[in-house]
Amino acid sequence: DLHSGRSQVDMDWLAEQAAELGLPDDGAASIRAANTALEALEITGGKVDLPACIAMLARQQALAVLRGAPVEVEVLIFSRDGMLLGQAGRLDG
């Protein structure tokens, strides 16, 4: 739950990911100054697929922790209103 007061978002890291995906420097700078993950997503304006990138990186991290365990790992990222924003794993192929 990245939209609540119970969690923190590393805006510098998000900005780096967005820049690596091709977001211009001014957009990355705006993400660094953002207050929420939703605001960071809005700053991208759909120019880069930040949710899919985050889902892929989260899946890689989970697989590393599982170290070859015989399980599937699927990461889905949803908006607060239930819209699927990004995915990595079984559903994407």
PDB file of N, CA, C and O in Angstrom:
ATOM      1  N   ASP A   1       0.845  -1.174   0.000  1.00  0.00           N
ATOM      2  CA  ASP A   1       0.000   0.000   0.000  1.00  0.00           C
ATOM      3  C   ASP A   1       0.890   1.236   0.000  1.00  0.00           C
ATOM      4  O   ASP A   1       1.256   1.744   1.060  1.00  0.00           O
ATOM      5  N   LEU A   2       1.229   1.707  -1.164  1.00  0.00           N
ATOM      6  CA  LEU A   2       2.149   2.833  -1.280  1.00  0.00           C
ATOM      7  C   LEU A   2       1.457   4.179  -1.206  1.00  0.00           C
ATOM      8  O   LEU A   2       2.111   5.211  -1.359  1.00  0.00           O
ATOM      9  N   HIS A   3       0.164   4.199  -0.979  1.00  0.00           N
ATOM     10  CA  HIS A   3      -0.560   5.468  -0.944  1.00  0.00           C
ATOM     11  C   HIS A   3      -0.940   5.867   0.477  1.00  0.00           C
ATOM     12  O   HIS A   3      -1.581   6.900   0.671  1.00  0.00           O
ATOM     13  N   SER A   4      -0.564   5.082   1.458  1.00  0.00           N
ATOM     14  CA  SER A   4      -0.975   5.389   2.822  1.00  0.00           C
ATOM     15  C   SER A   4       0.194   5.946   3.621  1.00  0.00           C
ATOM     16  O   SER A   4       1.341   5.919   3.174  1.00  0.00           O
ATOM     17  N   GLY A   5      -0.114   6.446   4.795  1.00  0.00           N
ATOM     18  CA  GLY A   5       0.910   6.958   5.686  1.00  0.00           C
ATOM     19  C   GLY A   5       1.748   5.859   6.306  1.00  0.00           C
ATOM     20  O   GLY A   5       2.725   6.146   6.997  1.00  0.00           O
ATOM     21  N   ARG A   6       1.384   4.605   6.074  1.00  0.00           N
ATOM     22  CA  ARG A   6       2.115   3.486   6.659  1.00  0.00           C
ATOM     23  C   ARG A   6       3.333   3.080   5.850  1.00  0.00           C
ATOM     24  O   ARG A   6       4.097   2.218   6.286  1.00  0.00           O
ATOM     25  N   SER A   7       3.530   3.662   4.715  1.00  0.00           N
ATOM     26  CA  SER A   7       4.650   3.239   3.877  1.00  0.00           C
ATOM     27  C   SER A   7       5.436   4.447   3.397  1.00  0.00           C
ATOM     28  O   SER A   7       4.973   5.585   3.463  1.00  0.00           O
ATOM     29  N   GLN A   8       6.632   4.168   2.916  1.00  0.00           N
ATOM     30  CA  GLN A   8       7.475   5.214   2.362  1.00  0.00           C
ATOM     31  C   GLN A   8       7.905   4.796   0.971  1.00  0.00           C
ATOM     32  O   GLN A   8       8.094   3.613   0.691  1.00  0.00           O
ATOM     33  N   VAL A   9       8.053   5.771   0.116  1.00  0.00           N
ATOM     34  CA  VAL A   9       8.485   5.528  -1.251  1.00  0.00           C
ATOM     35  C   VAL A   9       9.811   6.244  -1.449  1.00  0.00           C
ATOM     36  O   VAL A   9       9.951   7.413  -1.091  1.00  0.00           O
ATOM     37  N   ASP A  10      10.776   5.547  -2.016  1.00  0.00           N
ATOM     38  CA  ASP A  10      12.075   6.146  -2.321  1.00  0.00           C
ATOM     39  C   ASP A  10      11.953   6.868  -3.661  1.00  0.00           C
ATOM     40  O   ASP A  10      12.100   6.262  -4.722  1.00  0.00           O
ATOM     41  N   MET A  11      11.687   8.148  -3.595  1.00  0.00           N
ATOM     42  CA  MET A  11      11.466   8.930  -4.814  1.00  0.00           C
ATOM     43  C   MET A  11      12.725   9.029  -5.669  1.00  0.00           C
ATOM     44  O   MET A  11      12.634   9.095  -6.895  1.00  0.00           O
ATOM     45  N   ASP A  12      13.893   9.041  -5.041  1.00  0.00           N
ATOM     46  CA  ASP A  12      15.133   9.060  -5.826  1.00  0.00           C
ATOM     47  C   ASP A  12      15.244   7.794  -6.671  1.00  0.00           C
ATOM     48  O   ASP A  12      15.623   7.848  -7.841  1.00  0.00           O
ATOM     49  N   TRP A  13      14.908   6.651  -6.062  1.00  0.00           N
ATOM     50  CA  TRP A  13      14.967   5.384  -6.786  1.00  0.00           C
ATOM     51  C   TRP A  13      13.944   5.366  -7.918  1.00  0.00           C
ATOM     52  O   TRP A  13      14.253   4.948  -9.034  1.00  0.00           O
ATOM     53  N   LEU A  14      12.718   5.824  -7.625  1.00  0.00           N
ATOM     54  CA  LEU A  14      11.694   5.877  -8.669  1.00  0.00           C
ATOM     55  C   LEU A  14      12.142   6.766  -9.823  1.00  0.00           C
ATOM     56  O   LEU A  14      11.949   6.424 -10.989  1.00  0.00           O
ATOM     57  N   ALA A  15      12.741   7.905  -9.492  1.00  0.00           N
ATOM     58  CA  ALA A  15      13.221   8.822 -10.530  1.00  0.00           C
ATOM     59  C   ALA A  15      14.304   8.165 -11.377  1.00  0.00           C
ATOM     60  O   ALA A  15      14.332   8.336 -12.595  1.00  0.00           O
ATOM     61  N   GLU A  16      15.194   7.414 -10.733  1.00  0.00           N
ATOM     62  CA  GLU A  16      16.245   6.701 -11.479  1.00  0.00           C
ATOM     63  C   GLU A  16      15.636   5.686 -12.436  1.00  0.00           C
ATOM     64  O   GLU A  16      16.052   5.588 -13.590  1.00  0.00           O
ATOM     65  N   GLN A  17      14.654   4.934 -11.957  1.00  0.00           N
ATOM     66  CA  GLN A  17      14.010   3.936 -12.813  1.00  0.00           C
ATOM     67  C   GLN A  17      13.328   4.609 -13.996  1.00  0.00           C
ATOM     68  O   GLN A  17      13.441   4.145 -15.131  1.00  0.00           O
ATOM     69  N   ALA A  18      12.625   5.696 -13.733  1.00  0.00           N
ATOM     70  CA  ALA A  18      11.929   6.417 -14.802  1.00  0.00           C
ATOM     71  C   ALA A  18      12.922   6.974 -15.816  1.00  0.00           C
ATOM     72  O   ALA A  18      12.669   6.932 -17.020  1.00  0.00           O
ATOM     73  N   ALA A  19      14.044   7.492 -15.337  1.00  0.00           N
ATOM     74  CA  ALA A  19      15.071   8.025 -16.239  1.00  0.00           C
ATOM     75  C   ALA A  19      15.662   6.913 -17.098  1.00  0.00           C
ATOM     76  O   ALA A  19      15.896   7.104 -18.291  1.00  0.00           O
ATOM     77  N   GLU A  20      15.903   5.749 -16.493  1.00  0.00           N
ATOM     78  CA  GLU A  20      16.434   4.616 -17.261  1.00  0.00           C
ATOM     79  C   GLU A  20      15.451   4.164 -18.339  1.00  0.00           C
ATOM     80  O   GLU A  20      15.858   3.643 -19.378  1.00  0.00           O
ATOM     81  N   LEU A  21      14.164   4.364 -18.091  1.00  0.00           N
ATOM     82  CA  LEU A  21      13.143   4.012 -19.080  1.00  0.00           C
ATOM     83  C   LEU A  21      12.992   5.073 -20.165  1.00  0.00           C
ATOM     84  O   LEU A  21      12.290   4.865 -21.154  1.00  0.00           O
ATOM     85  N   GLY A  22      13.661   6.219 -19.971  1.00  0.00           N
ATOM     86  CA  GLY A  22      13.621   7.255 -20.994  1.00  0.00           C
ATOM     87  C   GLY A  22      12.880   8.526 -20.628  1.00  0.00           C
ATOM     88  O   GLY A  22      12.711   9.402 -21.477  1.00  0.00           O
ATOM     89  N   LEU A  23      12.435   8.651 -19.384  1.00  0.00           N
ATOM     90  CA  LEU A  23      11.773   9.889 -18.974  1.00  0.00           C
ATOM     91  C   LEU A  23      12.803  11.017 -18.982  1.00  0.00           C
ATOM     92  O   LEU A  23      13.900  10.846 -18.449  1.00  0.00           O
ATOM     93  N   PRO A  24      12.477  12.152 -19.569  1.00  0.00           N
ATOM     94  CA  PRO A  24      13.420  13.276 -19.604  1.00  0.00           C
ATOM     95  C   PRO A  24      13.839  13.729 -18.200  1.00  0.00           C
ATOM     96  O   PRO A  24      13.149  13.474 -17.213  1.00  0.00           O
ATOM     97  N   ASP A  25      14.982  14.403 -18.141  1.00  0.00           N
ATOM     98  CA  ASP A  25      15.547  14.832 -16.862  1.00  0.00           C
ATOM     99  C   ASP A  25      14.586  15.673 -16.031  1.00  0.00           C
ATOM    100  O   ASP A  25      14.547  15.533 -14.809  1.00  0.00           O
ATOM    101  N   ASP A  26      13.814  16.544 -16.672  1.00  0.00           N
ATOM    102  CA  ASP A  26      12.895  17.386 -15.900  1.00  0.00           C
ATOM    103  C   ASP A  26      11.798  16.547 -15.244  1.00  0.00           C
ATOM    104  O   ASP A  26      11.345  16.867 -14.145  1.00  0.00           O
ATOM    105  N   GLY A  27      11.373  15.480 -15.912  1.00  0.00           N
ATOM    106  CA  GLY A  27      10.382  14.578 -15.323  1.00  0.00           C
ATOM    107  C   GLY A  27      10.958  13.821 -14.143  1.00  0.00           C
ATOM    108  O   GLY A  27      10.297  13.662 -13.117  1.00  0.00           O
ATOM    109  N   ALA A  28      12.195  13.351 -14.288  1.00  0.00           N
ATOM    110  CA  ALA A  28      12.850  12.644 -13.186  1.00  0.00           C
ATOM    111  C   ALA A  28      13.032  13.575 -11.992  1.00  0.00           C
ATOM    112  O   ALA A  28      12.849  13.159 -10.848  1.00  0.00           O
ATOM    113  N   ALA A  29      13.389  14.829 -12.248  1.00  0.00           N
ATOM    114  CA  ALA A  29      13.542  15.805 -11.162  1.00  0.00           C
ATOM    115  C   ALA A  29      12.209  16.034 -10.461  1.00  0.00           C
ATOM    116  O   ALA A  29      12.166  16.176  -9.239  1.00  0.00           O
ATOM    117  N   SER A  30      11.137  16.071 -11.218  1.00  0.00           N
ATOM    118  CA  SER A  30       9.808  16.247 -10.621  1.00  0.00           C
ATOM    119  C   SER A  30       9.430  15.052  -9.761  1.00  0.00           C
ATOM    120  O   SER A  30       8.806  15.215  -8.713  1.00  0.00           O
ATOM    121  N   ILE A  31       9.799  13.859 -10.193  1.00  0.00           N
ATOM    122  CA  ILE A  31       9.520  12.666  -9.388  1.00  0.00           C
ATOM    123  C   ILE A  31      10.282  12.737  -8.072  1.00  0.00           C
ATOM    124  O   ILE A  31       9.738  12.384  -7.025  1.00  0.00           O
ATOM    125  N   ARG A  32      11.530  13.186  -8.109  1.00  0.00           N
ATOM    126  CA  ARG A  32      12.308  13.308  -6.872  1.00  0.00           C
ATOM    127  C   ARG A  32      11.611  14.216  -5.855  1.00  0.00           C
ATOM    128  O   ARG A  32      11.733  14.009  -4.648  1.00  0.00           O
ATOM    129  N   ALA A  33      10.889  15.209  -6.341  1.00  0.00           N
ATOM    130  CA  ALA A  33      10.203  16.155  -5.461  1.00  0.00           C
ATOM    131  C   ALA A  33       8.775  15.726  -5.125  1.00  0.00           C
ATOM    132  O   ALA A  33       8.102  16.396  -4.342  1.00  0.00           O
ATOM    133  N   ALA A  34       8.307  14.629  -5.701  1.00  0.00           N
ATOM    134  CA  ALA A  34       6.930  14.172  -5.486  1.00  0.00           C
ATOM    135  C   ALA A  34       6.727  13.695  -4.050  1.00  0.00           C
ATOM    136  O   ALA A  34       7.677  13.324  -3.361  1.00  0.00           O
ATOM    137  N   ASN A  35       5.485  13.712  -3.623  1.00  0.00           N
ATOM    138  CA  ASN A  35       5.141  13.294  -2.260  1.00  0.00           C
ATOM    139  C   ASN A  35       4.588  11.878  -2.177  1.00  0.00           C
ATOM    140  O   ASN A  35       4.657  11.249  -1.121  1.00  0.00           O
ATOM    141  N   THR A  36       4.039  11.366  -3.283  1.00  0.00           N
ATOM    142  CA  THR A  36       3.423  10.038  -3.266  1.00  0.00           C
ATOM    143  C   THR A  36       3.781   9.272  -4.539  1.00  0.00           C
ATOM    144  O   THR A  36       4.215   9.851  -5.535  1.00  0.00           O
ATOM    145  N   ALA A  37       3.588   7.963  -4.475  1.00  0.00           N
ATOM    146  CA  ALA A  37       3.801   7.137  -5.660  1.00  0.00           C
ATOM    147  C   ALA A  37       2.811   7.510  -6.758  1.00  0.00           C
ATOM    148  O   ALA A  37       3.152   7.488  -7.940  1.00  0.00           O
ATOM    149  N   LEU A  38       1.594   7.850  -6.368  1.00  0.00           N
ATOM    150  CA  LEU A  38       0.593   8.258  -7.354  1.00  0.00           C
ATOM    151  C   LEU A  38       1.041   9.530  -8.072  1.00  0.00           C
ATOM    152  O   LEU A  38       0.906   9.640  -9.291  1.00  0.00           O
ATOM    153  N   GLU A  39       1.566  10.475  -7.326  1.00  0.00           N
ATOM    154  CA  GLU A  39       2.059  11.705  -7.939  1.00  0.00           C
ATOM    155  C   GLU A  39       3.207  11.396  -8.905  1.00  0.00           C
ATOM    156  O   GLU A  39       3.276  11.970  -9.991  1.00  0.00           O
ATOM    157  N   ALA A  40       4.097  10.497  -8.512  1.00  0.00           N
ATOM    158  CA  ALA A  40       5.202  10.108  -9.391  1.00  0.00           C
ATOM    159  C   ALA A  40       4.668   9.493 -10.680  1.00  0.00           C
ATOM    160  O   ALA A  40       5.162   9.792 -11.767  1.00  0.00           O
ATOM    161  N   LEU A  41       3.665   8.638 -10.557  1.00  0.00           N
ATOM    162  CA  LEU A  41       3.061   8.016 -11.735  1.00  0.00           C
ATOM    163  C   LEU A  41       2.428   9.067 -12.640  1.00  0.00           C
ATOM    164  O   LEU A  41       2.568   9.011 -13.861  1.00  0.00           O
ATOM    165  N   GLU A  42       1.744  10.009 -12.043  1.00  0.00           N
ATOM    166  CA  GLU A  42       1.111  11.071 -12.830  1.00  0.00           C
ATOM    167  C   GLU A  42       2.150  11.918 -13.562  1.00  0.00           C
ATOM    168  O   GLU A  42       1.904  12.380 -14.676  1.00  0.00           O
ATOM    169  N   ILE A  43       3.300  12.121 -12.941  1.00  0.00           N
ATOM    170  CA  ILE A  43       4.363  12.911 -13.565  1.00  0.00           C
ATOM    171  C   ILE A  43       4.853  12.249 -14.850  1.00  0.00           C
ATOM    172  O   ILE A  43       5.209  12.937 -15.807  1.00  0.00           O
ATOM    173  N   THR A  44       4.872  10.926 -14.877  1.00  0.00           N
ATOM    174  CA  THR A  44       5.340  10.241 -16.092  1.00  0.00           C
ATOM    175  C   THR A  44       4.399  10.483 -17.262  1.00  0.00           C
ATOM    176  O   THR A  44       4.820  10.408 -18.417  1.00  0.00           O
ATOM    177  N   GLY A  45       3.151  10.769 -16.987  1.00  0.00           N
ATOM    178  CA  GLY A  45       2.190  11.052 -18.044  1.00  0.00           C
ATOM    179  C   GLY A  45       2.067   9.941 -19.070  1.00  0.00           C
ATOM    180  O   GLY A  45       1.710  10.191 -20.221  1.00  0.00           O
ATOM    181  N   GLY A  46       2.362   8.709 -18.656  1.00  0.00           N
ATOM    182  CA  GLY A  46       2.284   7.589 -19.583  1.00  0.00           C
ATOM    183  C   GLY A  46       3.443   7.513 -20.560  1.00  0.00           C
ATOM    184  O   GLY A  46       3.439   6.667 -21.455  1.00  0.00           O
ATOM    185  N   LYS A  47       4.437   8.383 -20.407  1.00  0.00           N
ATOM    186  CA  LYS A  47       5.589   8.385 -21.322  1.00  0.00           C
ATOM    187  C   LYS A  47       6.482   7.169 -21.126  1.00  0.00           C
ATOM    188  O   LYS A  47       7.138   6.712 -22.062  1.00  0.00           O
ATOM    189  N   VAL A  48       6.504   6.649 -19.905  1.00  0.00           N
ATOM    190  CA  VAL A  48       7.263   5.434 -19.608  1.00  0.00           C
ATOM    191  C   VAL A  48       6.370   4.517 -18.781  1.00  0.00           C
ATOM    192  O   VAL A  48       5.471   4.989 -18.086  1.00  0.00           O
ATOM    193  N   ASP A  49       6.609   3.220 -18.850  1.00  0.00           N
ATOM    194  CA  ASP A  49       5.779   2.253 -18.127  1.00  0.00           C
ATOM    195  C   ASP A  49       6.433   1.917 -16.789  1.00  0.00           C
ATOM    196  O   ASP A  49       6.952   0.819 -16.591  1.00  0.00           O
ATOM    197  N   LEU A  50       6.395   2.881 -15.886  1.00  0.00           N
ATOM    198  CA  LEU A  50       7.007   2.707 -14.573  1.00  0.00           C
ATOM    199  C   LEU A  50       6.382   1.560 -13.779  1.00  0.00           C
ATOM    200  O   LEU A  50       7.124   0.809 -13.148  1.00  0.00           O
ATOM    201  N   PRO A  51       5.056   1.383 -13.776  1.00  0.00           N
ATOM    202  CA  PRO A  51       4.489   0.260 -13.024  1.00  0.00           C
ATOM    203  C   PRO A  51       4.992  -1.107 -13.503  1.00  0.00           C
ATOM    204  O   PRO A  51       5.271  -1.978 -12.679  1.00  0.00           O
ATOM    205  N   ALA A  52       5.110  -1.304 -14.802  1.00  0.00           N
ATOM    206  CA  ALA A  52       5.608  -2.588 -15.313  1.00  0.00           C
ATOM    207  C   ALA A  52       7.058  -2.802 -14.907  1.00  0.00           C
ATOM    208  O   ALA A  52       7.456  -3.918 -14.572  1.00  0.00           O
ATOM    209  N   CYS A  53       7.841  -1.739 -14.935  1.00  0.00           N
ATOM    210  CA  CYS A  53       9.241  -1.822 -14.518  1.00  0.00           C
ATOM    211  C   CYS A  53       9.341  -2.219 -13.050  1.00  0.00           C
ATOM    212  O   CYS A  53      10.129  -3.092 -12.687  1.00  0.00           O
ATOM    213  N   ILE A  54       8.547  -1.580 -12.217  1.00  0.00           N
ATOM    214  CA  ILE A  54       8.568  -1.885 -10.784  1.00  0.00           C
ATOM    215  C   ILE A  54       8.106  -3.312 -10.536  1.00  0.00           C
ATOM    216  O   ILE A  54       8.680  -4.010  -9.700  1.00  0.00           O
ATOM    217  N   ALA A  55       7.081  -3.753 -11.249  1.00  0.00           N
ATOM    218  CA  ALA A  55       6.604  -5.129 -11.104  1.00  0.00           C
ATOM    219  C   ALA A  55       7.697  -6.118 -11.487  1.00  0.00           C
ATOM    220  O   ALA A  55       7.897  -7.118 -10.796  1.00  0.00           O
ATOM    221  N   MET A  56       8.406  -5.851 -12.579  1.00  0.00           N
ATOM    222  CA  MET A  56       9.478  -6.739 -13.021  1.00  0.00           C
ATOM    223  C   MET A  56      10.600  -6.800 -11.980  1.00  0.00           C
ATOM    224  O   MET A  56      11.095  -7.881 -11.660  1.00  0.00           O
ATOM    225  N   LEU A  57      10.995  -5.649 -11.460  1.00  0.00           N
ATOM    226  CA  LEU A  57      12.066  -5.616 -10.462  1.00  0.00           C
ATOM    227  C   LEU A  57      11.640  -6.296  -9.166  1.00  0.00           C
ATOM    228  O   LEU A  57      12.446  -6.974  -8.531  1.00  0.00           O
ATOM    229  N   ALA A  58      10.381  -6.120  -8.768  1.00  0.00           N
ATOM    230  CA  ALA A  58       9.869  -6.786  -7.569  1.00  0.00           C
ATOM    231  C   ALA A  58       9.855  -8.296  -7.760  1.00  0.00           C
ATOM    232  O   ALA A  58      10.184  -9.049  -6.844  1.00  0.00           O
ATOM    233  N   ARG A  59       9.475  -8.731  -8.946  1.00  0.00           N
ATOM    234  CA  ARG A  59       9.466 -10.167  -9.238  1.00  0.00           C
ATOM    235  C   ARG A  59      10.874 -10.739  -9.189  1.00  0.00           C
ATOM    236  O   ARG A  59      11.092 -11.813  -8.627  1.00  0.00           O
ATOM    237  N   GLN A  60      11.830 -10.028  -9.775  1.00  0.00           N
ATOM    238  CA  GLN A  60      13.224 -10.480  -9.734  1.00  0.00           C
ATOM    239  C   GLN A  60      13.713 -10.612  -8.294  1.00  0.00           C
ATOM    240  O   GLN A  60      14.405 -11.570  -7.948  1.00  0.00           O
ATOM    241  N   GLN A  61      13.349  -9.647  -7.466  1.00  0.00           N
ATOM    242  CA  GLN A  61      13.752  -9.675  -6.060  1.00  0.00           C
ATOM    243  C   GLN A  61      13.135 -10.874  -5.348  1.00  0.00           C
ATOM    244  O   GLN A  61      13.813 -11.564  -4.587  1.00  0.00           O
ATOM    245  N   ALA A  62      11.855 -11.122  -5.591  1.00  0.00           N
ATOM    246  CA  ALA A  62      11.179 -12.259  -4.967  1.00  0.00           C
ATOM    247  C   ALA A  62      11.801 -13.578  -5.412  1.00  0.00           C
ATOM    248  O   ALA A  62      12.007 -14.476  -4.596  1.00  0.00           O
ATOM    249  N   LEU A  63      12.100 -13.697  -6.697  1.00  0.00           N
ATOM    250  CA  LEU A  63      12.728 -14.920  -7.203  1.00  0.00           C
ATOM    251  C   LEU A  63      14.100 -15.134  -6.582  1.00  0.00           C
ATOM    252  O   LEU A  63      14.482 -16.271  -6.304  1.00  0.00           O
ATOM    253  N   ALA A  64      14.837 -14.066  -6.363  1.00  0.00           N
ATOM    254  CA  ALA A  64      16.155 -14.183  -5.731  1.00  0.00           C
ATOM    255  C   ALA A  64      16.019 -14.693  -4.297  1.00  0.00           C
ATOM    256  O   ALA A  64      16.827 -15.505  -3.846  1.00  0.00           O
ATOM    257  N   VAL A  65      15.012 -14.223  -3.591  1.00  0.00           N
ATOM    258  CA  VAL A  65      14.781 -14.675  -2.222  1.00  0.00           C
ATOM    259  C   VAL A  65      14.368 -16.143  -2.214  1.00  0.00           C
ATOM    260  O   VAL A  65      14.789 -16.900  -1.339  1.00  0.00           O
ATOM    261  N   LEU A  66      13.562 -16.543  -3.166  1.00  0.00           N
ATOM    262  CA  LEU A  66      13.070 -17.926  -3.227  1.00  0.00           C
ATOM    263  C   LEU A  66      14.135 -18.919  -3.669  1.00  0.00           C
ATOM    264  O   LEU A  66      14.005 -20.115  -3.409  1.00  0.00           O
ATOM    265  N   ARG A  67      15.174 -18.452  -4.324  1.00  0.00           N
ATOM    266  CA  ARG A  67      16.326 -19.279  -4.726  1.00  0.00           C
ATOM    267  C   ARG A  67      15.938 -20.607  -5.374  1.00  0.00           C
ATOM    268  O   ARG A  67      16.366 -21.673  -4.932  1.00  0.00           O
ATOM    269  N   GLY A  68      15.145 -20.531  -6.400  1.00  0.00           N
ATOM    270  CA  GLY A  68      14.830 -21.738  -7.154  1.00  0.00           C
ATOM    271  C   GLY A  68      13.718 -22.590  -6.575  1.00  0.00           C
ATOM    272  O   GLY A  68      13.505 -23.707  -7.048  1.00  0.00           O
ATOM    273  N   ALA A  69      13.007 -22.111  -5.579  1.00  0.00           N
ATOM    274  CA  ALA A  69      11.888 -22.875  -5.016  1.00  0.00           C
ATOM    275  C   ALA A  69      10.865 -23.144  -6.124  1.00  0.00           C
ATOM    276  O   ALA A  69      10.692 -22.321  -7.022  1.00  0.00           O
ATOM    277  N   PRO A  70      10.198 -24.281  -6.060  1.00  0.00           N
ATOM    278  CA  PRO A  70       9.256 -24.657  -7.125  1.00  0.00           C
ATOM    279  C   PRO A  70       7.913 -23.922  -7.013  1.00  0.00           C
ATOM    280  O   PRO A  70       6.871 -24.543  -6.801  1.00  0.00           O
ATOM    281  N   VAL A  71       7.955 -22.621  -7.158  1.00  0.00           N
ATOM    282  CA  VAL A  71       6.741 -21.806  -7.107  1.00  0.00           C
ATOM    283  C   VAL A  71       6.767 -20.796  -8.241  1.00  0.00           C
ATOM    284  O   VAL A  71       7.828 -20.440  -8.752  1.00  0.00           O
ATOM    285  N   GLU A  72       5.592 -20.344  -8.621  1.00  0.00           N
ATOM    286  CA  GLU A  72       5.462 -19.260  -9.598  1.00  0.00           C
ATOM    287  C   GLU A  72       5.430 -17.945  -8.836  1.00  0.00           C
ATOM    288  O   GLU A  72       4.887 -17.875  -7.734  1.00  0.00           O
ATOM    289  N   VAL A  73       6.003 -16.917  -9.412  1.00  0.00           N
ATOM    290  CA  VAL A  73       5.928 -15.583  -8.817  1.00  0.00           C
ATOM    291  C   VAL A  73       5.306 -14.653  -9.839  1.00  0.00           C
ATOM    292  O   VAL A  73       5.775 -14.534 -10.971  1.00  0.00           O
ATOM    293  N   GLU A  74       4.258 -14.008  -9.420  1.00  0.00           N
ATOM    294  CA  GLU A  74       3.541 -13.072 -10.266  1.00  0.00           C
ATOM    295  C   GLU A  74       3.350 -11.796  -9.450  1.00  0.00           C
ATOM    296  O   GLU A  74       2.887 -11.853  -8.310  1.00  0.00           O
ATOM    297  N   VAL A  75       3.699 -10.663 -10.015  1.00  0.00           N
ATOM    298  CA  VAL A  75       3.539  -9.386  -9.322  1.00  0.00           C
ATOM    299  C   VAL A  75       2.554  -8.540 -10.116  1.00  0.00           C
ATOM    300  O   VAL A  75       2.716  -8.337 -11.320  1.00  0.00           O
ATOM    301  N   LEU A  76       1.547  -8.058  -9.433  1.00  0.00           N
ATOM    302  CA  LEU A  76       0.535  -7.203 -10.046  1.00  0.00           C
ATOM    303  C   LEU A  76       0.497  -5.888  -9.277  1.00  0.00           C
ATOM    304  O   LEU A  76       0.519  -5.884  -8.047  1.00  0.00           O
ATOM    305  N   ILE A  77       0.442  -4.788  -9.992  1.00  0.00           N
ATOM    306  CA  ILE A  77       0.348  -3.472  -9.372  1.00  0.00           C
ATOM    307  C   ILE A  77      -0.978  -2.851  -9.789  1.00  0.00           C
ATOM    308  O   ILE A  77      -1.274  -2.707 -10.975  1.00  0.00           O
ATOM    309  N   PHE A  78      -1.769  -2.487  -8.781  1.00  0.00           N
ATOM    310  CA  PHE A  78      -3.095  -1.918  -9.016  1.00  0.00           C
ATOM    311  C   PHE A  78      -3.166  -0.488  -8.505  1.00  0.00           C
ATOM    312  O   PHE A  78      -2.470  -0.113  -7.561  1.00  0.00           O
ATOM    313  N   SER A  79      -4.013   0.297  -9.141  1.00  0.00           N
ATOM    314  CA  SER A  79      -4.319   1.633  -8.640  1.00  0.00           C
ATOM    315  C   SER A  79      -5.282   1.489  -7.469  1.00  0.00           C
ATOM    316  O   SER A  79      -5.807   0.407  -7.208  1.00  0.00           O
ATOM    317  N   ARG A  80      -5.502   2.581  -6.780  1.00  0.00           N
ATOM    318  CA  ARG A  80      -6.431   2.551  -5.649  1.00  0.00           C
ATOM    319  C   ARG A  80      -7.844   2.182  -6.083  1.00  0.00           C
ATOM    320  O   ARG A  80      -8.611   1.624  -5.298  1.00  0.00           O
ATOM    321  N   ASP A  81      -8.191   2.491  -7.331  1.00  0.00           N
ATOM    322  CA  ASP A  81      -9.543   2.171  -7.807  1.00  0.00           C
ATOM    323  C   ASP A  81      -9.625   0.808  -8.491  1.00  0.00           C
ATOM    324  O   ASP A  81     -10.632   0.488  -9.123  1.00  0.00           O
ATOM    325  N   GLY A  82      -8.569   0.009  -8.366  1.00  0.00           N
ATOM    326  CA  GLY A  82      -8.608  -1.360  -8.850  1.00  0.00           C
ATOM    327  C   GLY A  82      -8.143  -1.591 -10.269  1.00  0.00           C
ATOM    328  O   GLY A  82      -8.256  -2.709 -10.772  1.00  0.00           O
ATOM    329  N   MET A  83      -7.626  -0.577 -10.930  1.00  0.00           N
ATOM    330  CA  MET A  83      -7.145  -0.749 -12.301  1.00  0.00           C
ATOM    331  C   MET A  83      -5.738  -1.356 -12.289  1.00  0.00           C
ATOM    332  O   MET A  83      -4.859  -0.899 -11.558  1.00  0.00           O
ATOM    333  N   LEU A  84      -5.545  -2.384 -13.104  1.00  0.00           N
ATOM    334  CA  LEU A  84      -4.231  -3.005 -13.221  1.00  0.00           C
ATOM    335  C   LEU A  84      -3.294  -2.045 -13.948  1.00  0.00           C
ATOM    336  O   LEU A  84      -3.559  -1.648 -15.083  1.00  0.00           O
ATOM    337  N   LEU A  85      -2.198  -1.676 -13.286  1.00  0.00           N
ATOM    338  CA  LEU A  85      -1.241  -0.732 -13.860  1.00  0.00           C
ATOM    339  C   LEU A  85      -0.009  -1.416 -14.427  1.00  0.00           C
ATOM    340  O   LEU A  85       0.538  -0.982 -15.441  1.00  0.00           O
ATOM    341  N   GLY A  86       0.426  -2.484 -13.776  1.00  0.00           N
ATOM    342  CA  GLY A  86       1.630  -3.175 -14.223  1.00  0.00           C
ATOM    343  C   GLY A  86       1.630  -4.606 -13.737  1.00  0.00           C
ATOM    344  O   GLY A  86       0.995  -4.936 -12.735  1.00  0.00           O
ATOM    345  N   GLN A  87       2.344  -5.451 -14.453  1.00  0.00           N
ATOM    346  CA  GLN A  87       2.405  -6.860 -14.074  1.00  0.00           C
ATOM    347  C   GLN A  87       3.702  -7.476 -14.559  1.00  0.00           C
ATOM    348  O   GLN A  87       4.302  -7.022 -15.534  1.00  0.00           O
ATOM    349  N   ALA A  88       4.117  -8.504 -13.871  1.00  0.00           N
ATOM    350  CA  ALA A  88       5.282  -9.280 -14.276  1.00  0.00           C
ATOM    351  C   ALA A  88       5.065 -10.705 -13.796  1.00  0.00           C
ATOM    352  O   ALA A  88       4.609 -10.934 -12.676  1.00  0.00           O
ATOM    353  N   GLY A  89       5.390 -11.638 -14.640  1.00  0.00           N
ATOM    354  CA  GLY A  89       5.215 -13.031 -14.270  1.00  0.00           C
ATOM    355  C   GLY A  89       4.280 -13.742 -15.216  1.00  0.00           C
ATOM    356  O   GLY A  89       4.242 -13.450 -16.411  1.00  0.00           O
ATOM    357  N   ARG A  90       3.550 -14.649 -14.689  1.00  0.00           N
ATOM    358  CA  ARG A  90       2.748 -15.564 -15.486  1.00  0.00           C
ATOM    359  C   ARG A  90       1.785 -14.878 -16.448  1.00  0.00           C
ATOM    360  O   ARG A  90       1.658 -15.313 -17.592  1.00  0.00           O
ATOM    361  N   LEU A  91       1.108 -13.826 -16.021  1.00  0.00           N
ATOM    362  CA  LEU A  91       0.114 -13.186 -16.878  1.00  0.00           C
ATOM    363  C   LEU A  91       0.710 -12.510 -18.104  1.00  0.00           C
ATOM    364  O   LEU A  91       0.037 -12.360 -19.124  1.00  0.00           O
ATOM    365  N   ASP A  92       1.978 -12.099 -18.006  1.00  0.00           N
ATOM    366  CA  ASP A  92       2.564 -11.380 -19.139  1.00  0.00           C
ATOM    367  C   ASP A  92       3.257 -12.317 -20.118  1.00  0.00           C
ATOM    368  O   ASP A  92       3.992 -11.862 -20.994  1.00  0.00           O
ATOM    369  N   GLY A  93       3.042 -13.564 -19.986  1.00  0.00           N
ATOM    370  CA  GLY A  93       3.596 -14.472 -20.969  1.00  0.00           C
ATOM    371  C   GLY A  93       4.399 -15.531 -20.356  1.00  0.00           C
ATOM    372  O   GLY A  93       4.939 -16.383 -21.062  1.00  0.00           O
TER     373      GLY A  93
END
